């Protein structure tokens, strides 16, 4: 009597399409063996796809057959044994050599004859064709999803899969934390490792309900999905999902990650104005140190003999406040300026409409270029790398134009919001200049001025445009009356 191994297999990537589970297969095979009076030596179970060779228990079972531990195999169907040409060839070869004397299937009949082996070859070929065709169908479905701007997988951190509408939408809870994560890192004063510690402390969880890993945080910062694009296998596609951040913010993050802007290490004592000023004598950076309860700013004097002396922070702040007062706009003047801005904005609404039309035309031209680029790629006139680089460049240009278009549509005059923001900044200087212990932030100072120089304990700098116009007028704002 022949001795048989029972072999049951299911594919881990076909969880929803299994005909029978492993337990169901084993129960059916045991009943079949009892009914047919087969001698079972051992049972093998495997949860792994057969579309590629390398299954551990399948190979072990064949080695056991080669040394004579069994004469045949009992499986549910030939496709449980092989879905690739190598494993199917091994089975046929062992049958040819007489090492494998019999194969039994409850759903398929095999005879160890020339005709039986030919039919078995066809069955293995059909199994391989099924898996190859399934793979092509999946790839075709993915390509179609990408054309529609849909992400073909699990939603990234901060988004969720809307199974009803088959789209990806923002996760109301996590998206707030993810957006905050981008904004915090964009300041440039924190490392990825420190950012990971902070988001873990805030309770940001992955899709599986576990704290996000360092790798997930790092990949999230680099993922163009969050500004509205999809990157799949190195190629960019327009996404139909709602963006979480702007393209400008994403570009800032990439500069920091590439090392063009280095995060500053936070110490126990924060010196607000280090890295802001240079020495007027030697050009070295101004540093700070804490001595006897006071903060002093001085030249680093690195590799040079500089004669500049210390300046206490209180004296530095006094000079900063005096400089800021020169660009202060009070509440009454602010209101007059706003009225004048509104007047000009109403006159320019028609011009804004014309500009929106120009941008729309440019977007159409880019779409036409992308179509021509696809034609060149299909005709093999350009390489894969050239196609992907050119396409990414055009898509980024289109995205920037769409952001500009949306900005114009929302503001009904692209300059109005920025102009009012500038006046509001000048007005806010009052809350800094006349407070009890003034300490204007470094970012605020960099908005108002540039090229900060400290020489002979005096602060010199240039007002940024258009703050320089306000500083020159020194409060003479009759033009807005």
C-alpha positions, 0 to 999 in steps of 0.5 A: 500500500502506498503511503501519503503525505497530506499537504494543505495550503492557503495563500496569505495574499488571498485572504478574502478569496480562499475556497477552503481554509486550512482546517477545512482542507484538512478535514476534507482530506482526512475524510477522503483518505479514510474513504479511499483507505489511504495510509497517511504518514504525516500532515503538512500545512502552509500559509504562503503563496505558491506563485514563487518557489521557496515554500519551506514545508513544500520543499521539506515534504519533497525531500522526505519523498525523495528519501522514501518516507512516503510514496504519494501526496494527497492535496485538495487540488493541483493548484495547492501544490504549484502555481509556478513552473519550477515547483510544478516541474519538480512534481512532474520530474519526481513522477517521471523518476518513479520516486513520487508514485501517486497523487490524489485529489478529491476534486481532480483525478490523476493517473500515473500514465503518459496521458495523466502526466500530460493532463497534470502539466496542463493543470499546473499550467492553468494554475500558473496562468490564473496567478499571472492573469490575476497579477495583471488584473491587479496591476491594471486596476492599480494603474486605473486608480492612479489615473483617477488620482486614487491611492491604491492601498492603505491610507497614509497616517492622518487619512482613512479609507472611505470604503463606502465611496472607495476614496481616502478622506482626512482622519478628523482626529489624527490629521490635526496631530500630523499637520502640527507635526509638519508645522513644528518640524518646518521651524528647523529647530528640532530633529526627526528623533525629537519629533518622534518622541513628541508625537509619541508623547501626544498619543499619535497612533498608527493604523494598527493602534500602536505608537508610530515608529521613527521610520513612519515619522521620517517617511511621513515628512517625505511623502508628497501625498500630504500636499496633494500628489501621489508617488507610486514606484518613483512616479508622481500622479495628481491626487484626488484626495484633500491635501493636508499642507501646502506645497510651500511647506512641503518644500521647506521640510525637504530642505531641512531633511536634505541638510540645507537647513540644519536643526538647532539643538535645544539647550537648557537655557534658550538664547533668543538672539544667537545666530541672528547677529554678526560681529561688525569688526571680524564678521564672526557670529554673535553668541551668548552666555549666562553669567551671574544671573544675566545673559551677555552677547559677544563675538565668538572670536573664532580664530581671530583677535577681535576687540569687541566687548560683551553686551548685556541682553537688557541693553540689546533689547532696548536698542531692538525696541527703539528700532521697532518703534520706527515702524509702528502703526497705531490703530487709527492709521491702521483703519485708514490704511485698510479703507484705502486697501479695500478701495483699491481691491474693489477696483482690481477685482476685474484684473483678478478675474483676468489673472485667473483666466491666464492661470487656467490657460497655463494649466491647460498648456501643462496638461497638453505637455503632459499628454505629449510627454506620454506620447513620447514615452509610449513611442519610446522616444525618451527613457523611463528616467527622463519621462518620470523627471519631466512628468514630476516637473510638470505636475509640480508646476501645475500644482503650484499654479493651482495653489496660486489660482485658489489663492486668487479665488479666495482673496479676490485680489492676491495682494490684499491679504498680504498688504493687510497682514503687513500693516497688522504686523506694524500695528502689533509692534506696539504690543511688543514695544510698550510691554513691561519686559519686552522680548521680541521673538527672533522670527519677528525680528527677521520679518522686520529686518535683516543683516543684523550687525553688533559693533561697539555695543551698538546694533545695526541692521537693514529694514526689510521691504516694505518696512523700510518705507515706514521707517524712513517716514518715521510716522509721517503717514499722511498719504493714507488720510 
